[in-house]
């Protein structure tokens, strides 16, 4: 399978590292905003074709699929370009920063029948997979998810500490992880969604603090706190309060309510959520099936984000 990847930044490199561990996959084209930096990354991974325009990659006949690790504001339009070019597409989270754009991608996927998947990585992290497998078996039921997403982003920097060419968003990016995971783990859509936001950043033009409440039809709830003002510890921390135990998920680590570590190393073939995400994308294309975290499956998340945005005014 021949893949083109757009976005040679921090997350693009994570995907390239994951793809390198999947048999029968070759990245044949790399797209980046800055040619020199993109060429450096391409050389590191042995990628022969480099471009600064996605259209150049889409024009390569042998490209089967595209992975988009580009700025949020480009995701929906580029996903549509890929589908129109007859390429399967995986777009990093979020699918879009407007509901109408997310729906447009979903509609085109239905028309083309191509695989279109969104990078909702929490579905693939072994810690969350361990919880999900027990829920599916009927061994666990969630009463509440209590989640904290904390970063220090008072300047516009990426995960590598480099200046960003775009502005990140607490609601449409970081909240999307938890909103989708909550609906995925409970197996229900959100029927109540409330949110309040803090002051807007004078330069970035986004709220730096956000508080969200969610409720499903059966009464399961999620409380989510997000901040770009938090000066450590950084990351997202999940507390699953269940009918049979409490569990704490911190990236790849899972602990019970007594702080006993749970071994999740055998949950899947890798502990790398991005690699597992890419494996699902490749497998869905090969097996001609809908992937986990397909655009259709994650669309309820974006409906909820839209409701939250409307609620905040």
Number of C-alpha atoms within 10 A of each C-alpha: 15 15 23 27 27 27 23 26 21 14 18 22 17 16 21 23 15 19 22 14 13 14 10 10 14 17 23 21 24 30 27 24 17 12 13 12 13 21 20 14 19 23 13 10 16 13 17 12 17 25 18 17 13 23 14 14 24 22 10 14 11 13 20 16 25 27 29 29 26 23 18 21 16 14 25 24 15 20 30 21 17 24 23 15 14 17 24 26 29 28 25 23 23 27 33 25 21 17 19 14 17 23 19 15 25 23 14 16 23 13 10 14 14 21 23 32 31 28 27 25 20 20 22 24 25 27 26 26 17 19 20 22 14 12 17 13 8 9 13 18 20 20 17 21 24 17 21 19 22 22 19 17 16 14 13 16 16 17 10 10 10 11 11 15 11 14 15 20 19 21 26 23 18 18 24 22 21 25 25 24 21 25 20 18 19 21 13 15 20 24 12 15 20 17 20 15 19 12 11 12 12 8 9 16 11 18 18 23 21 19 17 19 17 24 20 18 11 12 13 19 22 25 17 20 18 23 22 21 13 17 12 9 9 14 14 18 15 19 21 24 20 17 12 11 13 19 24 25 21 15 17 15 17 23 18 15 14 10 11 11 13 15 14 19 14 10 15 15 11 16 18 18 23 23 24 22 27 23 19 18 27 24 14 19 19 10 9 12 13 20 21 19 24 20 26 20 16 25 20 18 26 24 18 22 24 19 17 21 18 11 12 11 9
